[in-house]
Amino acid sequence: MGGKLIIFSAPSGSGKSTIINYLLTQNMNLAFSVSATSRPPRGTERHGVEYFFLTPEEFRRRIENNEFLEYEEVYKDRYYGTLKAEVEKQLEKGQNVIFDVDVVGGCNIKKFYGDRALSVFIQPPSVDELRCRLENRGTDAPEVIESRIAKAEYELGFAPQFDCIIVNDDLEKAKAEASEVIREFLGK
């Protein structure tokens, strides 16, 4: 049968990556699904670790070859996607695969795997709080932050399509809630 799938989606800056990194330390046989992207690496990011970094042309070629479980052109020439072969390798090893994907990708993976997948939406307490988090992160220019805020407002509309919504107004509480929901799902 193989492992199960846990999908996390959220607007940028909601704390999803922090929660996922915590969960990966919690002895639940979780393996991170490394997404592919056409954006350049940030900071110390490495190919095959945080992302598979592809050129926009390579990404489009792989789309044409039907190599993605899901993909999305999030911004112009900024693709993100999940390579089918990578996920299947992890599942065949019996690992529970955890995803950090945008909302459309999260909905697509859930639709593909059905009850074998749990979809979790991490919601910020407010759009204003989200703006503060993005500004404090210090990784994006002001116009990029504005673009991310506009995208976040759109993404928040997808929350009801997820199996579970966790509001991250207190990080420790959100981590504990995510851990509890996942343990329950894996125990089924």
Legacy VTK file of the C-alpha trace (Angstrom):
# vtk DataFile Version 3.0
C-alpha trace
ASCII
DATASET POLYDATA
POINTS 188 float
0.000 0.000 0.000
2.797 2.451 0.799
2.588 5.653 2.786
-0.007 8.380 3.102
0.101 11.994 1.954
-0.205 15.170 4.027
-0.721 18.368 2.061
-0.008 21.799 3.543
-1.074 24.956 1.751
-1.198 28.559 2.910
-0.569 32.092 1.773
3.127 33.019 1.796
4.167 34.102 5.304
1.513 32.083 7.180
4.093 29.916 8.970
3.486 26.766 6.935
7.178 25.983 6.345
7.989 26.493 10.047
5.179 24.102 11.026
6.265 21.527 8.437
9.886 21.679 9.637
8.658 21.050 13.193
6.514 18.087 12.086
9.476 16.513 10.283
11.194 16.194 13.690
8.219 14.447 15.349
8.903 10.764 14.571
5.910 10.207 12.255
7.828 8.656 9.327
7.355 11.868 7.332
9.360 12.551 4.187
9.314 15.999 2.629
8.175 16.234 -0.984
10.714 18.479 -2.657
8.876 20.636 -5.192
10.280 21.859 -8.462
10.372 25.576 -9.224
11.544 27.873 -11.976
12.513 30.646 -9.558
16.156 31.134 -8.661
17.447 29.868 -5.279
17.191 32.230 -2.275
20.017 32.488 0.219
21.516 29.064 0.944
18.851 26.995 -0.857
20.254 23.981 -2.733
18.998 21.992 -5.723
17.261 18.793 -4.623
17.069 19.905 -0.978
14.648 22.843 -0.718
13.563 22.631 -4.394
14.498 21.134 -7.718
15.510 24.341 -9.504
14.610 24.238 -13.197
14.701 26.898 -15.893
11.270 28.039 -17.135
12.041 26.222 -20.417
12.908 22.938 -18.649
9.797 23.260 -16.497
7.584 23.718 -19.582
9.222 20.694 -21.266
8.449 18.533 -18.233
4.841 19.792 -18.237
4.550 18.715 -21.877
5.938 15.275 -20.889
3.258 14.963 -18.155
5.898 14.566 -15.413
4.033 16.607 -12.769
1.417 15.471 -10.288
0.422 19.131 -10.104
1.947 22.394 -11.217
1.009 26.011 -11.328
2.379 29.133 -12.936
2.091 31.177 -9.746
3.567 34.334 -11.274
4.731 34.957 -14.849
7.446 32.356 -15.640
7.417 31.334 -11.936
6.327 27.732 -11.922
5.989 25.423 -8.933
5.129 21.766 -9.198
5.419 18.268 -7.811
7.227 15.620 -9.831
5.170 12.399 -9.933
8.185 10.077 -9.938
9.632 11.621 -6.752
6.374 11.208 -4.792
5.855 7.629 -5.983
9.412 6.708 -4.901
8.727 7.998 -1.402
5.325 6.268 -1.121
6.762 2.951 -2.329
9.320 3.130 0.513
6.366 3.337 2.922
7.082 6.940 3.830
4.305 9.417 4.607
4.887 12.270 2.185
4.375 15.830 3.402
3.789 18.599 0.839
4.337 22.361 0.988
2.334 23.559 -2.030
0.165 26.453 -3.166
-3.598 26.162 -2.712
-4.403 25.077 -6.260
-1.682 22.411 -6.119
-2.967 21.262 -2.739
-6.483 20.856 -4.095
-5.157 18.961 -7.144
-3.085 16.508 -5.057
-6.063 15.906 -2.744
-8.300 15.242 -5.746
-5.720 12.811 -7.217
-5.132 10.787 -4.019
-8.529 11.200 -2.310
-8.783 9.667 1.173
-5.129 8.601 1.088
-4.300 12.316 1.509
-5.041 14.817 4.280
-5.155 18.463 3.199
-4.328 21.126 5.801
-4.697 24.876 5.289
-2.582 27.160 7.503
-4.387 30.459 7.874
-2.809 33.685 9.124
-4.725 35.534 11.857
-5.270 38.458 9.423
-3.976 39.964 6.190
-2.392 42.809 8.212
-0.452 40.280 10.318
0.614 38.518 7.124
1.971 41.800 5.718
3.997 42.345 8.933
5.445 38.817 8.741
6.460 39.246 5.092
8.060 42.629 5.799
9.904 41.285 8.860
11.206 38.307 6.876
13.281 40.777 4.854
13.584 38.535 1.764
11.280 40.387 -0.654
11.115 43.842 -2.234
8.038 45.974 -1.396
6.405 45.307 -4.790
6.885 41.545 -4.289
5.230 41.824 -0.857
2.260 43.662 -2.408
1.965 40.931 -5.023
2.084 38.250 -2.298
-0.627 40.073 -0.278
-2.921 40.222 -3.320
-2.276 36.520 -3.944
-2.936 35.728 -0.248
-6.347 37.395 -0.356
-7.247 35.141 -3.310
-5.789 32.024 -1.641
-7.755 32.518 1.587
-10.892 31.775 -0.441
-9.679 28.179 -0.923
-9.527 27.358 2.807
-12.988 25.680 2.934
-11.858 23.128 0.305
-9.272 21.684 2.736
-9.900 18.861 5.228
-8.595 20.961 8.113
-7.924 24.677 8.754
-5.373 25.690 11.388
-5.219 29.390 12.279
-1.619 30.296 13.098
-2.103 33.079 15.635
0.159 31.266 18.134
2.952 29.204 16.581
3.315 26.674 19.417
-0.434 26.064 19.475
-0.531 25.707 15.660
2.366 23.192 15.753
0.601 21.113 18.433
-2.697 21.185 16.543
-1.013 20.134 13.275
0.807 17.300 15.037
-2.415 16.020 16.632
-4.384 16.129 13.345
-1.631 14.279 11.458
-1.143 11.597 14.113
-4.892 10.952 14.062
-4.905 10.712 10.229
-1.886 8.386 10.142
-3.482 6.167 12.772
-6.559 5.456 10.641
LINES 1 189
188 0 1 2 3 4 5 6 7 8 9 10 11 12 13 14 15 16 17 18 19 20 21 22 23 24 25 26 27 28 29 30 31 32 33 34 35 36 37 38 39 40 41 42 43 44 45 46 47 48 49 50 51 52 53 54 55 56 57 58 59 60 61 62 63 64 65 66 67 68 69 70 71 72 73 74 75 76 77 78 79 80 81 82 83 84 85 86 87 88 89 90 91 92 93 94 95 96 97 98 99 100 101 102 103 104 105 106 107 108 109 110 111 112 113 114 115 116 117 118 119 120 121 122 123 124 125 126 127 128 129 130 131 132 133 134 135 136 137 138 139 140 141 142 143 144 145 146 147 148 149 150 151 152 153 154 155 156 157 158 159 160 161 162 163 164 165 166 167 168 169 170 171 172 173 174 175 176 177 178 179 180 181 182 183 184 185 186 187
